[in-house]
């Protein structure tokens, strides 16, 4: 079983890599053929999904398990 500190560090690294990939994909879509307005729906969904990932990281690393 992993210690709490190791869970926090690995979770931060994984969430940062995930966010970098998603925001890079969003940037690529918006600057490509779709343009800003065509890429805007994906960008909004990406912000929401990364926000959920950050909340899950916070919940998993700060809440006490019974």
Buried (B, 14 or more C-beta within 10 A) or exposed (E): EEEEEEBBEEBEEEBEEBBEEBBEBBEEBBEEEBEEEEBBEBBEEBBEEBEEBBEEBEEEBEEEEE
